[in-house]
């Protein structure tokens, strides 16, 4: 009653009732006459690494003026 009839099992069976034909060899393909799109590398998103933050930093984010310590010996 709350779900559209498009999502019924009968309609899903109808979608897969037709057979799928495999692609032919590339020799039989027609030539492409449309425009060729070349992506601009400057507007692509970075794929690896941690994403940059857009948060505005405030006084809580400023480090306290403590002397730096060695991570191994815990000395200044």
Secondary structure, 3 states (H helix, E strand, C coil): CCCCHHHCHHHHHHHCCCCCCCCCCHHHCCCCCCCCCCCCCCCCCCCCCCCCCCCCCCHHHCCCCCCCCCCCCCCC
